[in-house]
Amino acid sequence: MITDKLRETVATLIKAVIDTNGNSAAQLGFGGNSTNPISNGLDVPSGVAVSVQTANSDENVIEVKVSVDGGLVTGRVIRELGLFNSSDMIQRVNFDGIGPFSSGETIEFFILLEVE
């Protein structure tokens, strides 16, 4: 059995890994096929700069907000988002493509990570 204290501890560690990596903690990508669990990167990384903010909404839940200026992906379609520690991908979300975007837009993604 996992105790509430262990859930809280693991969630705190995950948040610290994302916070420690700063703005390179997330990447957007243009690929979008299924995720290989041994993959350490996105299928087709965009290489654009993103902003990452994290918060704990509960003892075992981490909220991650990823923002990007639409001018950096003008005319492109985004299909994947990854969260990273210093060298490896810790989570990848693939989705139906969104876009294309114009230069006046800001794209925001919200991810909830729950430790159960």
MODELLER restraints for C-alpha pairs under 7 A, 6 or more apart:
rsr = mdl.restraints
at = mdl.atoms
rsr.add(forms.Gaussian(group=physical.xy_distance, feature=features.Distance(at['CA:7:A'], at['CA:60:A']), mean=5.49, stdev=0.5))
rsr.add(forms.Gaussian(group=physical.xy_distance, feature=features.Distance(at['CA:7:A'], at['CA:115:A']), mean=5.71, stdev=0.5))
rsr.add(forms.Gaussian(group=physical.xy_distance, feature=features.Distance(at['CA:7:A'], at['CA:116:A']), mean=6.49, stdev=0.5))
rsr.add(forms.Gaussian(group=physical.xy_distance, feature=features.Distance(at['CA:8:A'], at['CA:59:A']), mean=5.00, stdev=0.5))
rsr.add(forms.Gaussian(group=physical.xy_distance, feature=features.Distance(at['CA:8:A'], at['CA:60:A']), mean=4.77, stdev=0.5))
rsr.add(forms.Gaussian(group=physical.xy_distance, feature=features.Distance(at['CA:11:A'], at['CA:60:A']), mean=5.24, stdev=0.5))
rsr.add(forms.Gaussian(group=physical.xy_distance, feature=features.Distance(at['CA:11:A'], at['CA:61:A']), mean=6.47, stdev=0.5))
rsr.add(forms.Gaussian(group=physical.xy_distance, feature=features.Distance(at['CA:11:A'], at['CA:62:A']), mean=6.62, stdev=0.5))
rsr.add(forms.Gaussian(group=physical.xy_distance, feature=features.Distance(at['CA:11:A'], at['CA:115:A']), mean=6.14, stdev=0.5))
rsr.add(forms.Gaussian(group=physical.xy_distance, feature=features.Distance(at['CA:15:A'], at['CA:54:A']), mean=6.92, stdev=0.5))
rsr.add(forms.Gaussian(group=physical.xy_distance, feature=features.Distance(at['CA:15:A'], at['CA:62:A']), mean=6.56, stdev=0.5))
rsr.add(forms.Gaussian(group=physical.xy_distance, feature=features.Distance(at['CA:17:A'], at['CA:85:A']), mean=5.68, stdev=0.5))
rsr.add(forms.Gaussian(group=physical.xy_distance, feature=features.Distance(at['CA:18:A'], at['CA:25:A']), mean=5.49, stdev=0.5))
rsr.add(forms.Gaussian(group=physical.xy_distance, feature=features.Distance(at['CA:18:A'], at['CA:84:A']), mean=6.79, stdev=0.5))
rsr.add(forms.Gaussian(group=physical.xy_distance, feature=features.Distance(at['CA:18:A'], at['CA:85:A']), mean=6.02, stdev=0.5))
rsr.add(forms.Gaussian(group=physical.xy_distance, feature=features.Distance(at['CA:21:A'], at['CA:85:A']), mean=5.85, stdev=0.5))
rsr.add(forms.Gaussian(group=physical.xy_distance, feature=features.Distance(at['CA:21:A'], at['CA:86:A']), mean=5.80, stdev=0.5))
rsr.add(forms.Gaussian(group=physical.xy_distance, feature=features.Distance(at['CA:22:A'], at['CA:52:A']), mean=6.91, stdev=0.5))
rsr.add(forms.Gaussian(group=physical.xy_distance, feature=features.Distance(at['CA:23:A'], at['CA:50:A']), mean=6.23, stdev=0.5))
rsr.add(forms.Gaussian(group=physical.xy_distance, feature=features.Distance(at['CA:23:A'], at['CA:51:A']), mean=5.37, stdev=0.5))
rsr.add(forms.Gaussian(group=physical.xy_distance, feature=features.Distance(at['CA:23:A'], at['CA:52:A']), mean=5.51, stdev=0.5))
rsr.add(forms.Gaussian(group=physical.xy_distance, feature=features.Distance(at['CA:25:A'], at['CA:52:A']), mean=6.87, stdev=0.5))
rsr.add(forms.Gaussian(group=physical.xy_distance, feature=features.Distance(at['CA:25:A'], at['CA:83:A']), mean=5.55, stdev=0.5))
rsr.add(forms.Gaussian(group=physical.xy_distance, feature=features.Distance(at['CA:25:A'], at['CA:84:A']), mean=4.79, stdev=0.5))
rsr.add(forms.Gaussian(group=physical.xy_distance, feature=features.Distance(at['CA:25:A'], at['CA:85:A']), mean=6.14, stdev=0.5))
rsr.add(forms.Gaussian(group=physical.xy_distance, feature=features.Distance(at['CA:26:A'], at['CA:50:A']), mean=6.91, stdev=0.5))
rsr.add(forms.Gaussian(group=physical.xy_distance, feature=features.Distance(at['CA:26:A'], at['CA:52:A']), mean=6.83, stdev=0.5))
rsr.add(forms.Gaussian(group=physical.xy_distance, feature=features.Distance(at['CA:26:A'], at['CA:82:A']), mean=5.48, stdev=0.5))
rsr.add(forms.Gaussian(group=physical.xy_distance, feature=features.Distance(at['CA:26:A'], at['CA:83:A']), mean=4.43, stdev=0.5))
rsr.add(forms.Gaussian(group=physical.xy_distance, feature=features.Distance(at['CA:26:A'], at['CA:84:A']), mean=5.81, stdev=0.5))
rsr.add(forms.Gaussian(group=physical.xy_distance, feature=features.Distance(at['CA:27:A'], at['CA:45:A']), mean=6.99, stdev=0.5))
rsr.add(forms.Gaussian(group=physical.xy_distance, feature=features.Distance(at['CA:27:A'], at['CA:50:A']), mean=6.89, stdev=0.5))
rsr.add(forms.Gaussian(group=physical.xy_distance, feature=features.Distance(at['CA:27:A'], at['CA:81:A']), mean=5.80, stdev=0.5))
rsr.add(forms.Gaussian(group=physical.xy_distance, feature=features.Distance(at['CA:27:A'], at['CA:82:A']), mean=5.32, stdev=0.5))
rsr.add(forms.Gaussian(group=physical.xy_distance, feature=features.Distance(at['CA:27:A'], at['CA:83:A']), mean=6.68, stdev=0.5))
rsr.add(forms.Gaussian(group=physical.xy_distance, feature=features.Distance(at['CA:28:A'], at['CA:45:A']), mean=6.19, stdev=0.5))
rsr.add(forms.Gaussian(group=physical.xy_distance, feature=features.Distance(at['CA:28:A'], at['CA:46:A']), mean=5.70, stdev=0.5))
rsr.add(forms.Gaussian(group=physical.xy_distance, feature=features.Distance(at['CA:28:A'], at['CA:78:A']), mean=6.85, stdev=0.5))
rsr.add(forms.Gaussian(group=physical.xy_distance, feature=features.Distance(at['CA:28:A'], at['CA:80:A']), mean=5.89, stdev=0.5))
rsr.add(forms.Gaussian(group=physical.xy_distance, feature=features.Distance(at['CA:28:A'], at['CA:81:A']), mean=4.61, stdev=0.5))
rsr.add(forms.Gaussian(group=physical.xy_distance, feature=features.Distance(at['CA:28:A'], at['CA:82:A']), mean=6.53, stdev=0.5))
rsr.add(forms.Gaussian(group=physical.xy_distance, feature=features.Distance(at['CA:29:A'], at['CA:42:A']), mean=6.31, stdev=0.5))
rsr.add(forms.Gaussian(group=physical.xy_distance, feature=features.Distance(at['CA:29:A'], at['CA:43:A']), mean=6.99, stdev=0.5))
rsr.add(forms.Gaussian(group=physical.xy_distance, feature=features.Distance(at['CA:29:A'], at['CA:44:A']), mean=5.21, stdev=0.5))
rsr.add(forms.Gaussian(group=physical.xy_distance, feature=features.Distance(at['CA:29:A'], at['CA:45:A']), mean=4.23, stdev=0.5))
rsr.add(forms.Gaussian(group=physical.xy_distance, feature=features.Distance(at['CA:29:A'], at['CA:46:A']), mean=4.80, stdev=0.5))
rsr.add(forms.Gaussian(group=physical.xy_distance, feature=features.Distance(at['CA:29:A'], at['CA:78:A']), mean=5.84, stdev=0.5))
rsr.add(forms.Gaussian(group=physical.xy_distance, feature=features.Distance(at['CA:29:A'], at['CA:79:A']), mean=6.07, stdev=0.5))
rsr.add(forms.Gaussian(group=physical.xy_distance, feature=features.Distance(at['CA:29:A'], at['CA:80:A']), mean=4.88, stdev=0.5))
rsr.add(forms.Gaussian(group=physical.xy_distance, feature=features.Distance(at['CA:29:A'], at['CA:81:A']), mean=6.02, stdev=0.5))
rsr.add(forms.Gaussian(group=physical.xy_distance, feature=features.Distance(at['CA:30:A'], at['CA:44:A']), mean=5.16, stdev=0.5))
rsr.add(forms.Gaussian(group=physical.xy_distance, feature=features.Distance(at['CA:30:A'], at['CA:45:A']), mean=6.36, stdev=0.5))
rsr.add(forms.Gaussian(group=physical.xy_distance, feature=features.Distance(at['CA:30:A'], at['CA:46:A']), mean=6.34, stdev=0.5))
rsr.add(forms.Gaussian(group=physical.xy_distance, feature=features.Distance(at['CA:30:A'], at['CA:77:A']), mean=6.33, stdev=0.5))
rsr.add(forms.Gaussian(group=physical.xy_distance, feature=features.Distance(at['CA:30:A'], at['CA:78:A']), mean=4.85, stdev=0.5))
rsr.add(forms.Gaussian(group=physical.xy_distance, feature=features.Distance(at['CA:30:A'], at['CA:79:A']), mean=5.08, stdev=0.5))
rsr.add(forms.Gaussian(group=physical.xy_distance, feature=features.Distance(at['CA:30:A'], at['CA:80:A']), mean=6.27, stdev=0.5))
rsr.add(forms.Gaussian(group=physical.xy_distance, feature=features.Distance(at['CA:31:A'], at['CA:43:A']), mean=5.04, stdev=0.5))
rsr.add(forms.Gaussian(group=physical.xy_distance, feature=features.Distance(at['CA:31:A'], at['CA:44:A']), mean=4.70, stdev=0.5))
rsr.add(forms.Gaussian(group=physical.xy_distance, feature=features.Distance(at['CA:31:A'], at['CA:79:A']), mean=5.63, stdev=0.5))
rsr.add(forms.Gaussian(group=physical.xy_distance, feature=features.Distance(at['CA:31:A'], at['CA:80:A']), mean=6.22, stdev=0.5))
rsr.add(forms.Gaussian(group=physical.xy_distance, feature=features.Distance(at['CA:32:A'], at['CA:43:A']), mean=6.95, stdev=0.5))
rsr.add(forms.Gaussian(group=physical.xy_distance, feature=features.Distance(at['CA:32:A'], at['CA:79:A']), mean=4.97, stdev=0.5))
rsr.add(forms.Gaussian(group=physical.xy_distance, feature=features.Distance(at['CA:32:A'], at['CA:80:A']), mean=5.57, stdev=0.5))
rsr.add(forms.Gaussian(group=physical.xy_distance, feature=features.Distance(at['CA:32:A'], at['CA:94:A']), mean=5.25, stdev=0.5))
rsr.add(forms.Gaussian(group=physical.xy_distance, feature=features.Distance(at['CA:32:A'], at['CA:95:A']), mean=6.55, stdev=0.5))
rsr.add(forms.Gaussian(group=physical.xy_distance, feature=features.Distance(at['CA:40:A'], at['CA:88:A']), mean=5.09, stdev=0.5))
rsr.add(forms.Gaussian(group=physical.xy_distance, feature=features.Distance(at['CA:40:A'], at['CA:89:A']), mean=4.93, stdev=0.5))
rsr.add(forms.Gaussian(group=physical.xy_distance, feature=features.Distance(at['CA:41:A'], at['CA:89:A']), mean=5.71, stdev=0.5))
rsr.add(forms.Gaussian(group=physical.xy_distance, feature=features.Distance(at['CA:42:A'], at['CA:82:A']), mean=6.68, stdev=0.5))
rsr.add(forms.Gaussian(group=physical.xy_distance, feature=features.Distance(at['CA:48:A'], at['CA:72:A']), mean=6.33, stdev=0.5))
rsr.add(forms.Gaussian(group=physical.xy_distance, feature=features.Distance(at['CA:49:A'], at['CA:68:A']), mean=6.94, stdev=0.5))
rsr.add(forms.Gaussian(group=physical.xy_distance, feature=features.Distance(at['CA:50:A'], at['CA:66:A']), mean=6.58, stdev=0.5))
rsr.add(forms.Gaussian(group=physical.xy_distance, feature=features.Distance(at['CA:50:A'], at['CA:67:A']), mean=5.65, stdev=0.5))
rsr.add(forms.Gaussian(group=physical.xy_distance, feature=features.Distance(at['CA:50:A'], at['CA:68:A']), mean=4.85, stdev=0.5))
rsr.add(forms.Gaussian(group=physical.xy_distance, feature=features.Distance(at['CA:51:A'], at['CA:66:A']), mean=5.59, stdev=0.5))
rsr.add(forms.Gaussian(group=physical.xy_distance, feature=features.Distance(at['CA:51:A'], at['CA:67:A']), mean=5.07, stdev=0.5))
rsr.add(forms.Gaussian(group=physical.xy_distance, feature=features.Distance(at['CA:51:A'], at['CA:68:A']), mean=6.39, stdev=0.5))
rsr.add(forms.Gaussian(group=physical.xy_distance, feature=features.Distance(at['CA:52:A'], at['CA:64:A']), mean=6.96, stdev=0.5))
rsr.add(forms.Gaussian(group=physical.xy_distance, feature=features.Distance(at['CA:52:A'], at['CA:65:A']), mean=5.70, stdev=0.5))
rsr.add(forms.Gaussian(group=physical.xy_distance, feature=features.Distance(at['CA:52:A'], at['CA:66:A']), mean=4.71, stdev=0.5))
rsr.add(forms.Gaussian(group=physical.xy_distance, feature=features.Distance(at['CA:52:A'], at['CA:67:A']), mean=6.62, stdev=0.5))
rsr.add(forms.Gaussian(group=physical.xy_distance, feature=features.Distance(at['CA:53:A'], at['CA:64:A']), mean=5.79, stdev=0.5))
rsr.add(forms.Gaussian(group=physical.xy_distance, feature=features.Distance(at['CA:53:A'], at['CA:65:A']), mean=5.17, stdev=0.5))
rsr.add(forms.Gaussian(group=physical.xy_distance, feature=features.Distance(at['CA:53:A'], at['CA:66:A']), mean=6.69, stdev=0.5))
rsr.add(forms.Gaussian(group=physical.xy_distance, feature=features.Distance(at['CA:54:A'], at['CA:62:A']), mean=6.87, stdev=0.5))
rsr.add(forms.Gaussian(group=physical.xy_distance, feature=features.Distance(at['CA:54:A'], at['CA:63:A']), mean=5.52, stdev=0.5))
rsr.add(forms.Gaussian(group=physical.xy_distance, feature=features.Distance(at['CA:54:A'], at['CA:64:A']), mean=4.56, stdev=0.5))
rsr.add(forms.Gaussian(group=physical.xy_distance, feature=features.Distance(at['CA:54:A'], at['CA:65:A']), mean=6.36, stdev=0.5))
rsr.add(forms.Gaussian(group=physical.xy_distance, feature=features.Distance(at['CA:55:A'], at['CA:62:A']), mean=5.83, stdev=0.5))
rsr.add(forms.Gaussian(group=physical.xy_distance, feature=features.Distance(at['CA:55:A'], at['CA:63:A']), mean=5.21, stdev=0.5))
rsr.add(forms.Gaussian(group=physical.xy_distance, feature=features.Distance(at['CA:55:A'], at['CA:64:A']), mean=6.75, stdev=0.5))
rsr.add(forms.Gaussian(group=physical.xy_distance, feature=features.Distance(at['CA:56:A'], at['CA:62:A']), mean=4.63, stdev=0.5))
rsr.add(forms.Gaussian(group=physical.xy_distance, feature=features.Distance(at['CA:56:A'], at['CA:63:A']), mean=5.99, stdev=0.5))
rsr.add(forms.Gaussian(group=physical.xy_distance, feature=features.Distance(at['CA:57:A'], at['CA:63:A']), mean=6.55, stdev=0.5))
rsr.add(forms.Gaussian(group=physical.xy_distance, feature=features.Distance(at['CA:60:A'], at['CA:114:A']), mean=5.84, stdev=0.5))
rsr.add(forms.Gaussian(group=physical.xy_distance, feature=features.Distance(at['CA:60:A'], at['CA:115:A']), mean=5.35, stdev=0.5))
rsr.add(forms.Gaussian(group=physical.xy_distance, feature=features.Distance(at['CA:61:A'], at['CA:112:A']), mean=6.70, stdev=0.5))
rsr.add(forms.Gaussian(group=physical.xy_distance, feature=features.Distance(at['CA:61:A'], at['CA:113:A']), mean=5.60, stdev=0.5))
rsr.add(forms.Gaussian(group=physical.xy_distance, feature=features.Distance(at['CA:61:A'], at['CA:114:A']), mean=4.46, stdev=0.5))
rsr.add(forms.Gaussian(group=physical.xy_distance, feature=features.Distance(at['CA:61:A'], at['CA:115:A']), mean=6.42, stdev=0.5))
rsr.add(forms.Gaussian(group=physical.xy_distance, feature=features.Distance(at['CA:62:A'], at['CA:112:A']), mean=5.74, stdev=0.5))
rsr.add(forms.Gaussian(group=physical.xy_distance, feature=features.Distance(at['CA:62:A'], at['CA:113:A']), mean=5.07, stdev=0.5))
rsr.add(forms.Gaussian(group=physical.xy_distance, feature=features.Distance(at['CA:62:A'], at['CA:114:A']), mean=6.48, stdev=0.5))
rsr.add(forms.Gaussian(group=physical.xy_distance, feature=features.Distance(at['CA:63:A'], at['CA:111:A']), mean=5.86, stdev=0.5))
rsr.add(forms.Gaussian(group=physical.xy_distance, feature=features.Distance(at['CA:63:A'], at['CA:112:A']), mean=4.73, stdev=0.5))
rsr.add(forms.Gaussian(group=physical.xy_distance, feature=features.Distance(at['CA:63:A'], at['CA:113:A']), mean=6.48, stdev=0.5))
rsr.add(forms.Gaussian(group=physical.xy_distance, feature=features.Distance(at['CA:64:A'], at['CA:110:A']), mean=5.73, stdev=0.5))
rsr.add(forms.Gaussian(group=physical.xy_distance, feature=features.Distance(at['CA:64:A'], at['CA:111:A']), mean=5.05, stdev=0.5))
rsr.add(forms.Gaussian(group=physical.xy_distance, feature=features.Distance(at['CA:64:A'], at['CA:112:A']), mean=6.36, stdev=0.5))
rsr.add(forms.Gaussian(group=physical.xy_distance, feature=features.Distance(at['CA:65:A'], at['CA:108:A']), mean=6.86, stdev=0.5))
rsr.add(forms.Gaussian(group=physical.xy_distance, feature=features.Distance(at['CA:65:A'], at['CA:109:A']), mean=5.69, stdev=0.5))
rsr.add(forms.Gaussian(group=physical.xy_distance, feature=features.Distance(at['CA:65:A'], at['CA:110:A']), mean=4.67, stdev=0.5))
rsr.add(forms.Gaussian(group=physical.xy_distance, feature=features.Distance(at['CA:65:A'], at['CA:111:A']), mean=6.48, stdev=0.5))
rsr.add(forms.Gaussian(group=physical.xy_distance, feature=features.Distance(at['CA:66:A'], at['CA:108:A']), mean=5.60, stdev=0.5))
rsr.add(forms.Gaussian(group=physical.xy_distance, feature=features.Distance(at['CA:66:A'], at['CA:109:A']), mean=5.06, stdev=0.5))
rsr.add(forms.Gaussian(group=physical.xy_distance, feature=features.Distance(at['CA:66:A'], at['CA:110:A']), mean=6.50, stdev=0.5))
rsr.add(forms.Gaussian(group=physical.xy_distance, feature=features.Distance(at['CA:67:A'], at['CA:106:A']), mean=6.80, stdev=0.5))
rsr.add(forms.Gaussian(group=physical.xy_distance, feature=features.Distance(at['CA:67:A'], at['CA:107:A']), mean=5.59, stdev=0.5))
rsr.add(forms.Gaussian(group=physical.xy_distance, feature=features.Distance(at['CA:67:A'], at['CA:108:A']), mean=4.42, stdev=0.5))
rsr.add(forms.Gaussian(group=physical.xy_distance, feature=features.Distance(at['CA:67:A'], at['CA:109:A']), mean=6.44, stdev=0.5))
rsr.add(forms.Gaussian(group=physical.xy_distance, feature=features.Distance(at['CA:68:A'], at['CA:106:A']), mean=5.79, stdev=0.5))
rsr.add(forms.Gaussian(group=physical.xy_distance, feature=features.Distance(at['CA:68:A'], at['CA:107:A']), mean=5.32, stdev=0.5))
rsr.add(forms.Gaussian(group=physical.xy_distance, feature=features.Distance(at['CA:68:A'], at['CA:108:A']), mean=6.64, stdev=0.5))
rsr.add(forms.Gaussian(group=physical.xy_distance, feature=features.Distance(at['CA:69:A'], at['CA:105:A']), mean=6.37, stdev=0.5))
rsr.add(forms.Gaussian(group=physical.xy_distance, feature=features.Distance(at['CA:69:A'], at['CA:106:A']), mean=4.74, stdev=0.5))
rsr.add(forms.Gaussian(group=physical.xy_distance, feature=features.Distance(at['CA:69:A'], at['CA:107:A']), mean=6.43, stdev=0.5))
rsr.add(forms.Gaussian(group=physical.xy_distance, feature=features.Distance(at['CA:70:A'], at['CA:101:A']), mean=5.64, stdev=0.5))
rsr.add(forms.Gaussian(group=physical.xy_distance, feature=features.Distance(at['CA:70:A'], at['CA:102:A']), mean=5.65, stdev=0.5))
rsr.add(forms.Gaussian(group=physical.xy_distance, feature=features.Distance(at['CA:70:A'], at['CA:103:A']), mean=4.87, stdev=0.5))
rsr.add(forms.Gaussian(group=physical.xy_distance, feature=features.Distance(at['CA:70:A'], at['CA:104:A']), mean=6.29, stdev=0.5))
rsr.add(forms.Gaussian(group=physical.xy_distance, feature=features.Distance(at['CA:70:A'], at['CA:105:A']), mean=4.73, stdev=0.5))
rsr.add(forms.Gaussian(group=physical.xy_distance, feature=features.Distance(at['CA:70:A'], at['CA:106:A']), mean=5.18, stdev=0.5))
rsr.add(forms.Gaussian(group=physical.xy_distance, feature=features.Distance(at['CA:70:A'], at['CA:107:A']), mean=6.28, stdev=0.5))
rsr.add(forms.Gaussian(group=physical.xy_distance, feature=features.Distance(at['CA:71:A'], at['CA:102:A']), mean=6.11, stdev=0.5))
rsr.add(forms.Gaussian(group=physical.xy_distance, feature=features.Distance(at['CA:71:A'], at['CA:103:A']), mean=3.58, stdev=0.5))
rsr.add(forms.Gaussian(group=physical.xy_distance, feature=features.Distance(at['CA:71:A'], at['CA:104:A']), mean=6.58, stdev=0.5))
rsr.add(forms.Gaussian(group=physical.xy_distance, feature=features.Distance(at['CA:73:A'], at['CA:101:A']), mean=6.50, stdev=0.5))
rsr.add(forms.Gaussian(group=physical.xy_distance, feature=features.Distance(at['CA:74:A'], at['CA:100:A']), mean=6.58, stdev=0.5))
rsr.add(forms.Gaussian(group=physical.xy_distance, feature=features.Distance(at['CA:74:A'], at['CA:101:A']), mean=4.97, stdev=0.5))
rsr.add(forms.Gaussian(group=physical.xy_distance, feature=features.Distance(at['CA:74:A'], at['CA:102:A']), mean=5.05, stdev=0.5))
rsr.add(forms.Gaussian(group=physical.xy_distance, feature=features.Distance(at['CA:74:A'], at['CA:103:A']), mean=5.86, stdev=0.5))
rsr.add(forms.Gaussian(group=physical.xy_distance, feature=features.Distance(at['CA:75:A'], at['CA:100:A']), mean=4.52, stdev=0.5))
rsr.add(forms.Gaussian(group=physical.xy_distance, feature=features.Distance(at['CA:75:A'], at['CA:101:A']), mean=5.36, stdev=0.5))
rsr.add(forms.Gaussian(group=physical.xy_distance, feature=features.Distance(at['CA:75:A'], at['CA:102:A']), mean=6.63, stdev=0.5))
rsr.add(forms.Gaussian(group=physical.xy_distance, feature=features.Distance(at['CA:76:A'], at['CA:99:A']), mean=6.20, stdev=0.5))
rsr.add(forms.Gaussian(group=physical.xy_distance, feature=features.Distance(at['CA:76:A'], at['CA:100:A']), mean=4.78, stdev=0.5))
rsr.add(forms.Gaussian(group=physical.xy_distance, feature=features.Distance(at['CA:76:A'], at['CA:101:A']), mean=6.45, stdev=0.5))
rsr.add(forms.Gaussian(group=physical.xy_distance, feature=features.Distance(at['CA:77:A'], at['CA:97:A']), mean=5.68, stdev=0.5))
rsr.add(forms.Gaussian(group=physical.xy_distance, feature=features.Distance(at['CA:77:A'], at['CA:98:A']), mean=5.38, stdev=0.5))
rsr.add(forms.Gaussian(group=physical.xy_distance, feature=features.Distance(at['CA:77:A'], at['CA:99:A']), mean=4.50, stdev=0.5))
rsr.add(forms.Gaussian(group=physical.xy_distance, feature=features.Distance(at['CA:77:A'], at['CA:100:A']), mean=5.04, stdev=0.5))
rsr.add(forms.Gaussian(group=physical.xy_distance, feature=features.Distance(at['CA:78:A'], at['CA:97:A']), mean=5.39, stdev=0.5))
rsr.add(forms.Gaussian(group=physical.xy_distance, feature=features.Distance(at['CA:78:A'], at['CA:98:A']), mean=5.47, stdev=0.5))
rsr.add(forms.Gaussian(group=physical.xy_distance, feature=features.Distance(at['CA:78:A'], at['CA:99:A']), mean=6.48, stdev=0.5))
rsr.add(forms.Gaussian(group=physical.xy_distance, feature=features.Distance(at['CA:79:A'], at['CA:94:A']), mean=5.78, stdev=0.5))
rsr.add(forms.Gaussian(group=physical.xy_distance, feature=features.Distance(at['CA:79:A'], at['CA:95:A']), mean=5.37, stdev=0.5))
rsr.add(forms.Gaussian(group=physical.xy_distance, feature=features.Distance(at['CA:79:A'], at['CA:96:A']), mean=5.95, stdev=0.5))
rsr.add(forms.Gaussian(group=physical.xy_distance, feature=features.Distance(at['CA:79:A'], at['CA:97:A']), mean=4.52, stdev=0.5))
rsr.add(forms.Gaussian(group=physical.xy_distance, feature=features.Distance(at['CA:79:A'], at['CA:98:A']), mean=6.70, stdev=0.5))
rsr.add(forms.Gaussian(group=physical.xy_distance, feature=features.Distance(at['CA:80:A'], at['CA:93:A']), mean=5.59, stdev=0.5))
rsr.add(forms.Gaussian(group=physical.xy_distance, feature=features.Distance(at['CA:80:A'], at['CA:94:A']), mean=4.28, stdev=0.5))
rsr.add(forms.Gaussian(group=physical.xy_distance, feature=features.Distance(at['CA:80:A'], at['CA:95:A']), mean=6.13, stdev=0.5))
rsr.add(forms.Gaussian(group=physical.xy_distance, feature=features.Distance(at['CA:81:A'], at['CA:92:A']), mean=5.72, stdev=0.5))
rsr.add(forms.Gaussian(group=physical.xy_distance, feature=features.Distance(at['CA:81:A'], at['CA:93:A']), mean=5.26, stdev=0.5))
rsr.add(forms.Gaussian(group=physical.xy_distance, feature=features.Distance(at['CA:81:A'], at['CA:94:A']), mean=6.51, stdev=0.5))
rsr.add(forms.Gaussian(group=physical.xy_distance, feature=features.Distance(at['CA:82:A'], at['CA:89:A']), mean=6.48, stdev=0.5))
rsr.add(forms.Gaussian(group=physical.xy_distance, feature=features.Distance(at['CA:82:A'], at['CA:91:A']), mean=5.55, stdev=0.5))
rsr.add(forms.Gaussian(group=physical.xy_distance, feature=features.Distance(at['CA:82:A'], at['CA:92:A']), mean=4.25, stdev=0.5))
rsr.add(forms.Gaussian(group=physical.xy_distance, feature=features.Distance(at['CA:82:A'], at['CA:93:A']), mean=6.29, stdev=0.5))
rsr.add(forms.Gaussian(group=physical.xy_distance, feature=features.Distance(at['CA:83:A'], at['CA:89:A']), mean=5.80, stdev=0.5))
rsr.add(forms.Gaussian(group=physical.xy_distance, feature=features.Distance(at['CA:83:A'], at['CA:90:A']), mean=5.65, stdev=0.5))
rsr.add(forms.Gaussian(group=physical.xy_distance, feature=features.Distance(at['CA:83:A'], at['CA:91:A']), mean=5.15, stdev=0.5))
rsr.add(forms.Gaussian(group=physical.xy_distance, feature=features.Distance(at['CA:83:A'], at['CA:92:A']), mean=6.45, stdev=0.5))
rsr.add(forms.Gaussian(group=physical.xy_distance, feature=features.Distance(at['CA:84:A'], at['CA:90:A']), mean=5.28, stdev=0.5))
